[in-house]
Amino acid sequence: MVPAPAHDYSDHPECPQRFAHLGELRSLPIAEDLTWIEPRPATEDELARVHTRAMVAEVREAARQGPAIVDFAPTYVVPGSFEAAVEAAGATIECARAVLSGAVTTAFAIVRPPGHHAEPSHSMGFCLFNNLAIAVQDALAQGIQRVFIVDFDAHHGNGTQAALQNDPRVAFLSAHQRGIYPGSGYEHEVPEARGRVVNLPLPAYAGDACYARIMEDVIRPLAHSFRPDILFVSAGYDAHWRDPITTLGLSTRGFYQMAAALHGLAREAAQGRMVLVLEGGYDPQALFENIYATLAALVGRPPPADVHGPSPQAEPDIATWLDRLRVWHGF
């Protein structure tokens, strides 16, 4: 776990308070089922598998001189931000290596700052370096042949897509809210990678039923056709209905069900190997509950009580839209 207490900026939603309750995980009974992996900083060569060296140097220098805003989201850096970001990236690499070595079958990099918006040449969207893409490139460098990435953060994983969309060894699916930051991730955005790069821009209030349908009708068939060696997941919890910066409708029970389904899918189609990486989620209490529910699903515990219950909003019907999109992608 990388709580990054030094990476903090006044009243910003991506702040250490997000992790206020996560330290409790070590003292709960579920800790008996978990193996804790020691984080370490990523090297500059590891960062350079995704990001330009000039960009890495710019982030280091901006943080040294900070505080500074490096993107209109706004994305901030302060003294200590660079060290936090390279530790988040290194922790994600170590989680993936633990899975690839067989030490564990599933790992969850609970880190901040998040990464999926960071593009090869610039930081953006609260993200400094793209933790998941860096770990994917490390896995490919070790000989992994095929990687499937599922991004369920409420925002499009533009940085991951930009870093990996041209690599035929990588399939990428992002399910996110339509029309919000970063303003990308539309259905037909990468036609040259049809069937391998899949964007699902969801209407407001899409929740448990919509995500369950996406899992069965899109994610599962794509995984079985692509046959990855490992599944990577950008686990963003800002799709919870209580999140203050989005208007999707997942519940804690919905996150449990999605984690259980992804875990089962990894066993079916990815040699049992899965790495999750924390992205968004800006209600600290809901974030803790949703991460706990995810971990419970991954270790085979029953679903915890959903103290917030289901979304009070009615879900939209996405069936016809999803069927058209499946035809376009060929599955």
C-alpha positions as a Markdown table, in Angstrom:
| # | Residue | x | y | z |
|---|---|---|---|---|
| 1 | Met | 0.0 | 0.0 | 0.0 |
| 2 | Val | 1.3 | 3.5 | -0.9 |
| 3 | Pro | -0.7 | 6.2 | 1.0 |
| 4 | Ala | 1.7 | 9.0 | -0.1 |
| 5 | Pro | 1.0 | 11.4 | 2.8 |
| 6 | Ala | 3.4 | 14.0 | 1.3 |
| 7 | His | 1.4 | 14.2 | -1.9 |
| 8 | Asp | -1.3 | 16.7 | -0.8 |
| 9 | Tyr | -2.7 | 20.0 | -1.9 |
| 10 | Ser | -5.4 | 22.1 | -0.2 |
| 11 | Asp | -9.0 | 20.9 | -0.7 |
| 12 | His | -8.0 | 18.7 | -3.7 |
| 13 | Pro | -10.1 | 15.5 | -4.0 |
| 14 | Glu | -7.0 | 13.4 | -4.7 |
| 15 | Cys | -5.6 | 13.7 | -1.2 |
| 16 | Pro | -4.3 | 11.5 | 1.7 |
| 17 | Gln | -7.7 | 11.6 | 3.2 |
| 18 | Arg | -8.8 | 9.1 | 0.6 |
| 19 | Phe | -6.8 | 6.5 | 2.5 |
| 20 | Ala | -8.1 | 7.6 | 5.9 |
| 21 | His | -9.7 | 4.2 | 6.6 |
| 22 | Leu | -7.6 | 1.9 | 4.5 |
| 23 | Gly | -5.0 | 1.4 | 7.3 |
| 24 | Glu | -7.7 | -0.6 | 9.1 |
| 25 | Leu | -7.3 | -3.4 | 6.6 |
| 26 | Arg | -4.3 | -4.7 | 8.4 |
| 27 | Ser | -6.2 | -5.2 | 11.7 |
| 28 | Leu | -9.3 | -6.8 | 10.2 |
| 29 | Pro | -9.8 | -10.6 | 10.0 |
| 30 | Ile | -9.5 | -10.4 | 6.2 |
| 31 | Ala | -5.8 | -9.5 | 6.7 |
| 32 | Glu | -5.2 | -13.2 | 7.5 |
| 33 | Asp | -6.0 | -14.0 | 3.9 |
| 34 | Leu | -3.7 | -11.3 | 2.4 |
| 35 | Thr | 0.0 | -11.2 | 1.6 |
| 36 | Trp | 1.5 | -7.8 | 1.9 |
| 37 | Ile | 4.0 | -6.9 | -0.9 |
| 38 | Glu | 6.7 | -4.3 | 0.0 |
| 39 | Pro | 6.7 | -1.3 | -2.4 |
| 40 | Arg | 9.8 | 0.2 | -3.9 |
| 41 | Pro | 10.4 | 3.2 | -6.3 |
| 42 | Ala | 10.3 | 2.6 | -10.0 |
| 43 | Thr | 13.6 | 3.3 | -11.8 |
| 44 | Glu | 13.8 | 5.9 | -14.5 |
| 45 | Asp | 14.3 | 3.2 | -17.1 |
| 46 | Glu | 11.1 | 1.6 | -15.9 |
| 47 | Leu | 9.2 | 4.9 | -16.2 |
| 48 | Ala | 10.8 | 5.4 | -19.6 |
| 49 | Arg | 9.0 | 2.3 | -21.0 |
| 50 | Val | 5.9 | 4.5 | -21.1 |
| 51 | His | 6.9 | 8.1 | -20.5 |
| 52 | Thr | 9.5 | 10.3 | -22.2 |
| 53 | Arg | 12.5 | 11.1 | -20.2 |
| 54 | Ala | 11.9 | 14.8 | -20.7 |
| 55 | Met | 8.4 | 14.4 | -19.1 |
| 56 | Val | 9.9 | 12.5 | -16.1 |
| 57 | Ala | 12.4 | 15.3 | -15.6 |
| 58 | Glu | 9.7 | 17.9 | -15.9 |
| 59 | Val | 7.6 | 16.2 | -13.2 |
| 60 | Arg | 10.7 | 15.9 | -10.9 |
| 61 | Glu | 11.6 | 19.5 | -11.3 |
| 62 | Ala | 8.0 | 20.8 | -11.0 |
| 63 | Ala | 7.6 | 18.9 | -7.8 |
| 64 | Arg | 10.9 | 20.1 | -6.4 |
| 65 | Gln | 9.8 | 23.7 | -7.0 |
| 66 | Gly | 6.2 | 23.1 | -6.1 |
| 67 | Pro | 3.5 | 23.5 | -5.3 |
| 68 | Ala | 2.5 | 23.8 | -9.0 |
| 69 | Ile | -0.5 | 22.9 | -11.2 |
| 70 | Val | 0.6 | 20.9 | -14.2 |
| 71 | Asp | -2.8 | 20.2 | -15.8 |
| 72 | Phe | -6.2 | 22.0 | -15.8 |
| 73 | Ala | -8.0 | 19.0 | -14.1 |
| 74 | Pro | -6.3 | 20.3 | -11.9 |
| 75 | Thr | -3.3 | 18.0 | -11.4 |
| 76 | Tyr | -0.9 | 19.2 | -8.7 |
| 77 | Val | 2.6 | 18.5 | -7.6 |
| 78 | Val | 4.3 | 19.5 | -4.3 |
| 79 | Pro | 7.7 | 18.5 | -2.8 |
| 80 | Gly | 7.3 | 14.8 | -2.2 |
| 81 | Ser | 5.0 | 14.2 | -5.2 |
| 82 | Phe | 7.7 | 12.8 | -7.4 |
| 83 | Glu | 8.8 | 10.3 | -4.8 |
| 84 | Ala | 5.2 | 9.3 | -4.2 |
| 85 | Ala | 4.5 | 8.8 | -7.9 |
| 86 | Val | 7.6 | 6.6 | -8.5 |
| 87 | Glu | 6.8 | 4.5 | -5.4 |
| 88 | Ala | 3.2 | 4.0 | -6.7 |
| 89 | Ala | 4.6 | 2.9 | -10.1 |
| 90 | Gly | 7.2 | 0.6 | -8.5 |
| 91 | Ala | 4.6 | -0.9 | -6.2 |
| 92 | Thr | 2.5 | -1.8 | -9.2 |
| 93 | Ile | 5.4 | -3.4 | -10.9 |
| 94 | Glu | 6.2 | -5.5 | -7.8 |
| 95 | Cys | 2.5 | -6.6 | -7.6 |
| 96 | Ala | 2.7 | -7.7 | -11.2 |
| 97 | Arg | 6.0 | -9.5 | -10.7 |
| 98 | Ala | 4.6 | -11.3 | -7.7 |
| 99 | Val | 1.8 | -12.6 | -9.9 |
| 100 | Leu | 4.0 | -13.6 | -12.8 |
| 101 | Ser | 6.5 | -15.4 | -10.5 |
| 102 | Gly | 3.7 | -17.5 | -9.0 |
| 103 | Ala | 4.1 | -16.1 | -5.5 |
| 104 | Val | 0.5 | -15.0 | -5.6 |
| 105 | Thr | -2.2 | -15.4 | -8.3 |
| 106 | Thr | -3.9 | -12.0 | -7.8 |
| 107 | Ala | -2.5 | -8.7 | -6.5 |
| 108 | Phe | -4.0 | -5.3 | -5.8 |
| 109 | Ala | -1.7 | -2.2 | -5.9 |
| 110 | Ile | -3.5 | 0.1 | -3.5 |
| 111 | Val | -1.6 | 3.2 | -4.3 |
| 112 | Arg | -1.8 | 6.9 | -4.9 |
| 113 | Pro | -1.4 | 9.1 | -6.9 |
| 114 | Pro | -3.4 | 7.3 | -9.5 |
| 115 | Gly | -2.2 | 6.8 | -13.1 |
| 116 | His | -4.6 | 5.9 | -15.9 |
| 117 | His | -4.9 | 9.5 | -17.3 |
| 118 | Ala | -1.1 | 10.1 | -17.5 |
| 119 | Glu | -0.1 | 10.0 | -21.2 |
| 120 | Pro | 3.4 | 9.3 | -22.5 |
| 121 | Ser | 4.4 | 12.9 | -22.6 |
| 122 | His | 2.4 | 14.6 | -19.9 |
| 123 | Ser | 0.7 | 14.2 | -16.5 |
| 124 | Met | -3.0 | 14.9 | -16.3 |
| 125 | Gly | -6.2 | 14.1 | -14.5 |
| 126 | Phe | -4.7 | 13.8 | -11.0 |
| 127 | Cys | -2.2 | 11.3 | -12.4 |
| 128 | Leu | 1.5 | 11.8 | -12.6 |
| 129 | Phe | 2.8 | 8.5 | -14.1 |
| 130 | Asn | 0.8 | 5.7 | -15.5 |
| 131 | Asn | 1.2 | 3.0 | -12.9 |
| 132 | Leu | -0.7 | 0.3 | -14.8 |
| 133 | Ala | 0.9 | 0.9 | -18.2 |
| 134 | Ile | 4.4 | 0.9 | -16.7 |
| 135 | Ala | 3.7 | -2.5 | -15.1 |
| 136 | Val | 2.2 | -3.8 | -18.3 |
| 137 | Gln | 5.3 | -2.8 | -20.2 |
| 138 | Asp | 7.5 | -4.5 | -17.5 |
| 139 | Ala | 5.4 | -7.7 | -17.9 |
| 140 | Leu | 5.8 | -7.6 | -21.7 |
| 141 | Ala | 9.6 | -7.0 | -21.3 |
| 142 | Gln | 9.7 | -10.2 | -19.2 |
| 143 | Gly | 8.2 | -12.3 | -22.0 |
| 144 | Ile | 4.4 | -12.1 | -21.4 |
| 145 | Gln | 2.8 | -12.3 | -24.8 |
| 146 | Arg | -0.8 | -11.0 | -24.4 |
| 147 | Val | -2.3 | -8.7 | -21.8 |
| 148 | Phe | -6.0 | -7.7 | -21.4 |
| 149 | Ile | -6.7 | -4.5 | -19.5 |
| 150 | Val | -10.1 | -3.7 | -18.0 |
| 151 | Asp | -10.6 | -0.1 | -16.7 |
| 152 | Phe | -13.8 | 0.4 | -14.7 |
| 153 | Asp | -12.9 | 3.9 | -13.3 |
| 154 | Ala | -15.7 | 6.4 | -14.0 |
| 155 | His | -13.4 | 8.3 | -16.3 |
| 156 | His | -11.9 | 7.1 | -19.6 |
| 157 | Gly | -8.4 | 5.6 | -19.3 |
| 158 | Asn | -7.0 | 7.9 | -21.9 |
| 159 | Gly | -3.4 | 7.6 | -20.8 |
| 160 | Thr | -3.4 | 3.8 | -20.8 |
| 161 | Gln | -5.1 | 3.8 | -24.2 |
| 162 | Ala | -2.6 | 6.3 | -25.6 |
| 163 | Ala | 0.4 | 4.3 | -24.3 |
| 164 | Leu | -0.7 | 0.9 | -25.5 |
| 165 | Gln | -3.4 | 1.1 | -28.2 |
| 166 | Asn | -0.9 | 0.4 | -31.0 |
| 167 | Asp | 0.5 | -2.7 | -29.4 |
| 168 | Pro | -1.2 | -5.9 | -30.8 |
| 169 | Arg | -0.2 | -7.8 | -27.7 |
| 170 | Val | -2.6 | -5.6 | -25.6 |
| 171 | Ala | -6.4 | -5.5 | -25.5 |
| 172 | Phe | -8.0 | -2.6 | -23.7 |
| 173 | Leu | -11.5 | -2.0 | -22.5 |
| 174 | Ser | -12.7 | 1.1 | -20.7 |
| 175 | Ala | -16.2 | 1.4 | -19.2 |
| 176 | His | -16.7 | 5.0 | -18.0 |
| 177 | Gln | -19.2 | 7.8 | -17.8 |
| 178 | Arg | -20.0 | 9.6 | -21.1 |
| 179 | Gly | -19.2 | 13.2 | -21.6 |
| 180 | Ile | -17.1 | 13.9 | -18.5 |
| 181 | Tyr | -13.3 | 14.5 | -18.1 |
| 182 | Pro | -11.1 | 13.9 | -20.1 |
| 183 | Gly | -13.6 | 14.2 | -22.9 |
| 184 | Ser | -12.5 | 11.0 | -24.8 |
| 185 | Gly | -13.3 | 7.4 | -24.9 |
| 186 | Tyr | -16.2 | 7.4 | -27.4 |
| 187 | Glu | -17.4 | 4.2 | -29.1 |
| 188 | His | -15.6 | 4.4 | -32.4 |
| 189 | Glu | -12.5 | 6.3 | -31.3 |
| 190 | Val | -9.9 | 3.8 | -32.5 |
| 191 | Pro | -11.4 | 2.1 | -35.6 |
| 192 | Glu | -8.0 | 0.6 | -36.6 |
| 193 | Ala | -8.0 | -1.4 | -33.3 |
| 194 | Arg | -11.7 | -2.5 | -33.6 |
| 195 | Gly | -12.3 | -5.6 | -31.4 |
| 196 | Arg | -9.1 | -4.9 | -29.4 |
| 197 | Val | -9.6 | -1.4 | -28.1 |
| 198 | Val | -13.1 | -1.1 | -26.7 |
| 199 | Asn | -14.6 | 2.0 | -25.2 |
| 200 | Leu | -18.0 | 1.9 | -23.4 |
| 201 | Pro | -19.1 | 5.5 | -22.6 |
| 202 | Leu | -22.0 | 4.9 | -20.2 |
| 203 | Pro | -25.0 | 7.2 | -19.5 |
| 204 | Ala | -25.4 | 8.7 | -16.1 |
| 205 | Tyr | -26.7 | 6.4 | -13.4 |
| 206 | Ala | -25.5 | 3.2 | -15.1 |
| 207 | Gly | -25.0 | 0.9 | -12.2 |
| 208 | Asp | -24.9 | -2.7 | -11.0 |
| 209 | Ala | -27.2 | -4.2 | -13.7 |
| 210 | Cys | -25.4 | -2.3 | -16.5 |
| 211 | Tyr | -22.0 | -3.4 | -15.4 |
| 212 | Ala | -23.1 | -7.0 | -14.9 |
| 213 | Arg | -24.4 | -7.0 | -18.5 |
| 214 | Ile | -21.1 | -5.5 | -19.8 |
| 215 | Met | -19.2 | -8.2 | -18.0 |
| 216 | Glu | -21.2 | -11.0 | -19.6 |
| 217 | Asp | -21.8 | -9.5 | -23.1 |
| 218 | Val | -18.5 | -7.7 | -23.7 |
| 219 | Ile | -15.7 | -8.3 | -21.3 |
| 220 | Arg | -16.1 | -12.1 | -21.1 |
| 221 | Pro | -16.3 | -12.7 | -24.8 |
| 222 | Leu | -13.4 | -10.4 | -25.5 |
| 223 | Ala | -11.2 | -12.2 | -22.9 |
| 224 | His | -12.0 | -15.6 | -24.3 |
| 225 | Ser | -11.3 | -14.5 | -27.9 |
| 226 | Phe | -8.0 | -12.6 | -27.0 |
| 227 | Arg | -6.8 | -15.3 | -24.5 |
| 228 | Pro | -4.4 | -13.1 | -22.5 |
| 229 | Asp | -1.6 | -14.4 | -20.3 |
| 230 | Ile | -2.6 | -12.0 | -17.5 |
| 231 | Leu | -5.5 | -9.6 | -16.7 |
| 232 | Phe | -4.8 | -6.1 | -15.5 |
| 233 | Val | -7.6 | -4.0 | -14.0 |
| 234 | Ser | -7.7 | -0.2 | -13.5 |
| 235 | Ala | -9.9 | -0.3 | -10.4 |
| 236 | Gly | -11.5 | 3.1 | -10.0 |
| 237 | Tyr | -14.2 | 3.4 | -7.3 |
| 238 | Asp | -15.5 | 6.8 | -8.5 |
| 239 | Ala | -18.3 | 4.9 | -10.3 |
| 240 | His | -19.9 | 4.4 | -6.8 |
| 241 | Trp | -23.2 | 6.3 | -6.6 |
| 242 | Arg | -22.0 | 8.3 | -3.6 |
| 243 | Asp | -18.9 | 9.6 | -5.3 |
| 244 | Pro | -18.8 | 13.4 | -5.3 |
| 245 | Ile | -17.3 | 14.0 | -8.8 |
| 246 | Thr | -19.3 | 11.6 | -11.0 |
| 247 | Thr | -22.9 | 10.4 | -11.5 |
| 248 | Leu | -22.7 | 6.7 | -12.1 |
| 249 | Gly | -24.6 | 4.2 | -10.0 |
| 250 | Leu | -22.5 | 1.2 | -8.8 |
| 251 | Ser | -23.1 | 0.0 | -5.2 |
| 252 | Thr | -20.6 | -1.7 | -2.9 |
| 253 | Arg | -22.4 | -5.0 | -3.7 |
| 254 | Gly | -21.9 | -4.2 | -7.4 |
| 255 | Phe | -18.2 | -3.8 | -6.9 |
| 256 | Tyr | -18.1 | -7.1 | -5.0 |
| 257 | Gln | -19.9 | -8.8 | -7.9 |
| 258 | Met | -17.6 | -7.2 | -10.5 |
| 259 | Ala | -14.5 | -8.3 | -8.6 |
| 260 | Ala | -15.8 | -11.8 | -8.2 |
| 261 | Ala | -16.6 | -12.0 | -12.0 |
| 262 | Leu | -13.2 | -10.6 | -13.0 |
| 263 | His | -11.5 | -13.1 | -10.6 |
| 264 | Gly | -13.4 | -15.9 | -12.2 |
| 265 | Leu | -12.6 | -14.6 | -15.7 |
| 266 | Ala | -8.9 | -14.6 | -14.9 |
| 267 | Arg | -9.1 | -18.2 | -13.9 |
| 268 | Glu | -11.1 | -19.1 | -17.1 |
| 269 | Ala | -9.1 | -17.0 | -19.7 |
| 270 | Ala | -5.9 | -15.5 | -18.2 |
| 271 | Gln | -4.1 | -18.5 | -16.5 |
| 272 | Gly | -5.6 | -17.4 | -13.2 |
| 273 | Arg | -3.4 | -14.2 | -13.1 |
| 274 | Met | -4.8 | -10.8 | -12.3 |
| 275 | Val | -3.3 | -7.5 | -11.1 |
| 276 | Leu | -5.6 | -4.6 | -9.9 |
| 277 | Val | -4.4 | -1.0 | -9.6 |
| 278 | Leu | -6.2 | 1.6 | -7.7 |
| 279 | Glu | -7.3 | 4.7 | -9.7 |
| 280 | Gly | -10.1 | 7.0 | -8.5 |
| 281 | Gly | -12.7 | 7.0 | -5.7 |
| 282 | Tyr | -13.1 | 10.3 | -3.8 |
| 283 | Asp | -15.5 | 9.5 | -1.0 |
| 284 | Pro | -13.1 | 8.1 | 1.7 |
| 285 | Gln | -15.7 | 5.9 | 3.5 |
| 286 | Ala | -17.1 | 4.5 | 0.3 |
| 287 | Leu | -13.6 | 3.9 | -1.0 |
| 288 | Phe | -12.7 | 1.8 | 2.0 |
| 289 | Glu | -15.9 | -0.2 | 1.8 |
| 290 | Asn | -15.6 | -0.8 | -1.9 |
| 291 | Ile | -11.9 | -1.9 | -1.7 |
| 292 | Tyr | -12.8 | -4.1 | 1.3 |
| 293 | Ala | -15.6 | -5.7 | -0.8 |
| 294 | Thr | -13.2 | -6.2 | -3.7 |
| 295 | Leu | -10.7 | -7.9 | -1.5 |
| 296 | Ala | -13.4 | -10.1 | 0.0 |
| 297 | Ala | -14.5 | -11.2 | -3.4 |
| 298 | Leu | -10.8 | -12.0 | -4.4 |
| 299 | Val | -10.2 | -14.2 | -1.3 |
| 300 | Gly | -13.5 | -15.9 | -1.4 |
| 301 | Arg | -15.2 | -14.3 | 1.5 |
| 302 | Pro | -19.0 | -13.6 | 1.4 |
| 303 | Pro | -20.1 | -10.1 | 0.5 |
| 304 | Pro | -19.9 | -7.6 | 3.3 |
| 305 | Ala | -22.9 | -5.5 | 4.4 |
| 306 | Asp | -23.6 | -2.7 | 1.9 |
| 307 | Val | -24.2 | 0.1 | 4.4 |
| 308 | His | -25.1 | 2.6 | 1.7 |
| 309 | Gly | -27.3 | 0.3 | -0.3 |
| 310 | Pro | -28.2 | 0.6 | -4.0 |
| 311 | Ser | -28.3 | 3.8 | -5.9 |
| 312 | Pro | -31.5 | 5.7 | -5.5 |
| 313 | Gln | -31.6 | 6.5 | -9.2 |
| 314 | Ala | -33.2 | 4.3 | -11.8 |
| 315 | Glu | -30.7 | 2.7 | -14.2 |
| 316 | Pro | -30.8 | 3.4 | -17.9 |
| 317 | Asp | -31.4 | 0.6 | -20.4 |
| 318 | Ile | -28.2 | 0.0 | -22.4 |
| 319 | Ala | -29.2 | -3.2 | -24.1 |
| 320 | Thr | -29.8 | -2.0 | -27.7 |
| 321 | Trp | -26.8 | 0.3 | -27.6 |
| 322 | Leu | -24.6 | -2.5 | -26.3 |
| 323 | Asp | -25.8 | -4.9 | -28.9 |
| 324 | Arg | -24.9 | -2.5 | -31.7 |
| 325 | Leu | -21.5 | -2.0 | -30.2 |
| 326 | Arg | -20.9 | -5.7 | -30.0 |
| 327 | Val | -21.7 | -6.1 | -33.7 |
| 328 | Trp | -19.3 | -3.2 | -34.6 |
| 329 | His | -16.5 | -4.9 | -32.6 |
| 330 | Gly | -17.3 | -8.4 | -33.9 |
| 331 | Phe | -18.2 | -10.2 | -30.7 |
